[in-house]
Every structure is written in C-alpha cells, then in structure tokens.
Amino acid sequence: MSDAAAPRWPVAEVVKDFTFEAAHLLPNVAPDHKCARLHGHSFRVSAHVSGPLGDASGWVLDFADVARAFAPLHDLLDHRYLNDIAGLENPTSEHLAVWIWDRLKPELGGLSRVVVHETCTSAAAYWGEDAR
C-alpha cells in the first residue's frame, strides 16, 4: 500500500453499553427446560462501532450518537415481554442481537458488532451478514 492510500489515522472501535429489563420465554425449547417458563433478565447490550479516527475530533464517533441511535430500541425493549415484539417471537439472545443489529445498522454505518448479555456470564454476539 502506498502512503497516499494509507489512512491518516488508525481505525478504532468504540463500544457503548446499554441496559434494559425484560421478560421472555423460549417457545422452541423442551417443555421441561427452565427457559420454557416465563422469566426475566437485566439485559446489557454492547454496540461496537468501528471506523477511522476523525482528523479534528480524534474519535470514531460521539458516544452520544450511539446513545441517540439506541434510544428508540430501548423504548421498545425496556420493561416489555419480548415475545410480543414483532421479530422476537423466539427471543433468544442470538435473535435479539440480530434484531438490534438490523435496526441499528442503518443509523450507525460503522456498526461492527452487537453483543447481548442476558446474564453477567452469558452473552451472544452478532457481526452482520458480511462476517460470514
């Protein structure tokens, strides 16, 4: 790569975390599986956005821009029964990560990953179709 084609600043990734409380059950597991019963989680979502550092700002983008993009999703998810939300009829953490990705990506072009933590030790991540 020639110097002319090299980016002036390195590419970096910012991560913004969000939390919401919600209930769900998983309709496609065995009836005796604990997740077949109604239960709730304190979900934590990590939105990762990658891109070059701005010449003047020195950042990939303002964390407030990520928060603004996530705000409508928070309103849809917080203190809700996830199974009632269109597209989340089987609200696994994996499906939730894809659902969030599909709604954030148009607002955050540099979105590189969505991670959904349903407990402090269990999470699912989605990198989008291009990562396959």
C-alpha positions as CSV (number, residue, x, y, z in Angstrom):
1,M,0.0,0.0,0.0
2,S,1.4,3.4,-0.9
3,D,1.5,6.2,1.6
4,A,-1.2,8.0,-0.4
5,A,-3.7,5.1,0.1
6,A,-2.9,4.6,3.8
7,P,-5.4,6.1,6.3
8,R,-4.1,9.2,8.1
9,W,-5.4,7.9,11.4
10,P,-5.8,4.3,12.6
11,V,-9.1,2.5,12.6
12,A,-10.5,2.1,16.1
13,E,-13.6,0.7,17.7
14,V,-15.8,2.4,20.3
15,V,-18.2,0.4,22.5
16,K,-21.3,1.8,24.1
17,D,-23.3,-0.3,26.6
18,F,-27.0,-0.1,27.3
19,T,-29.2,-1.9,29.8
20,F,-32.9,-2.8,29.9
21,E,-35.1,-5.1,31.9
22,A,-37.4,-7.5,30.0
23,A,-39.2,-10.8,30.4
24,H,-39.4,-13.6,27.9
25,L,-39.8,-17.3,27.4
26,L,-38.3,-19.5,24.7
27,P,-41.1,-21.3,22.9
28,N,-38.9,-23.8,21.0
29,V,-37.2,-25.5,23.9
30,A,-38.4,-28.7,25.6
31,P,-41.4,-28.0,27.9
32,D,-39.4,-29.0,30.9
33,H,-36.5,-26.7,30.1
34,K,-36.2,-23.8,32.6
35,C,-36.3,-21.2,29.7
36,A,-39.7,-22.5,28.6
37,R,-41.1,-20.8,31.7
38,L,-41.7,-17.0,31.8
39,H,-38.6,-15.3,33.3
40,G,-36.8,-12.0,33.1
41,H,-33.3,-10.7,32.7
42,S,-31.4,-7.5,33.2
43,F,-30.0,-7.4,29.7
44,R,-26.9,-5.5,28.7
45,V,-26.3,-4.6,25.1
46,S,-22.8,-3.6,23.8
47,A,-22.9,-1.7,20.5
48,H,-19.5,-1.7,18.8
49,V,-18.8,0.8,16.1
50,S,-15.5,0.8,14.0
51,G,-14.0,3.5,11.8
52,P,-11.2,5.9,11.3
53,L,-10.4,8.5,13.9
54,G,-11.7,11.9,12.8
55,D,-9.0,14.4,12.0
56,A,-10.4,17.1,14.2
57,S,-12.4,15.1,16.8
58,G,-9.9,12.3,17.4
59,W,-12.7,9.8,17.8
60,V,-14.6,7.3,15.7
61,L,-17.9,9.0,16.6
62,D,-19.5,10.7,19.6
63,F,-20.9,8.2,22.2
64,A,-24.0,10.4,22.2
65,D,-24.6,9.5,18.6
66,V,-24.7,5.8,19.6
67,A,-27.0,6.5,22.5
68,R,-29.3,8.5,20.2
69,A,-29.5,5.6,17.8
70,F,-30.2,3.1,20.5
71,A,-32.9,5.2,22.4
72,P,-35.9,4.1,20.2
73,L,-34.9,0.4,20.7
74,H,-34.6,0.9,24.4
75,D,-38.2,2.3,24.5
76,L,-39.3,-0.8,22.6
77,L,-37.5,-3.3,24.8
78,D,-37.4,-2.0,28.3
79,H,-39.9,-3.5,30.8
80,R,-41.5,-5.4,27.9
81,Y,-42.5,-9.0,27.2
82,L,-40.0,-9.7,24.3
83,N,-42.2,-12.4,22.8
84,D,-44.8,-9.8,21.9
85,I,-42.4,-7.7,19.8
86,A,-42.5,-8.3,16.1
87,G,-39.5,-10.3,15.1
88,L,-38.8,-11.6,18.6
89,E,-41.3,-14.3,18.9
90,N,-38.4,-16.7,19.8
91,P,-36.3,-14.1,21.8
92,T,-33.0,-15.9,22.3
93,S,-30.1,-13.7,22.9
94,E,-28.8,-14.6,19.4
95,H,-32.1,-13.5,17.8
96,L,-32.1,-10.3,20.0
97,A,-28.6,-9.5,18.8
98,V,-29.6,-9.8,15.1
99,W,-32.9,-7.8,15.8
100,I,-30.9,-5.0,17.4
101,W,-28.3,-5.1,14.6
102,D,-30.9,-4.8,11.9
103,R,-32.3,-1.7,13.5
104,L,-29.0,0.0,14.5
105,K,-27.0,-0.6,11.3
106,P,-29.0,1.9,9.2
107,E,-28.3,4.6,11.9
108,L,-24.7,3.6,12.6
109,G,-22.9,2.7,9.4
110,G,-19.8,1.6,11.2
111,L,-21.6,-0.8,13.4
112,S,-19.3,-3.8,13.7
113,R,-20.8,-6.0,16.4
114,V,-23.7,-6.2,18.8
115,V,-23.3,-8.2,22.0
116,V,-26.4,-9.1,24.1
117,H,-25.6,-10.2,27.7
118,E,-28.5,-11.9,29.3
119,T,-26.6,-12.6,32.5
120,C,-23.2,-11.4,33.8
121,T,-21.6,-14.6,32.4
122,S,-23.6,-15.4,29.3
123,A,-23.8,-13.4,26.0
124,A,-24.4,-13.7,22.3
125,A,-22.7,-11.6,19.6
126,Y,-23.6,-10.8,16.0
127,W,-21.3,-9.3,13.4
128,G,-23.8,-8.9,10.5
129,E,-24.1,-10.8,7.2
130,D,-20.7,-9.7,5.9
131,A,-18.9,-11.5,8.7
132,R,-20.0,-15.0,7.4
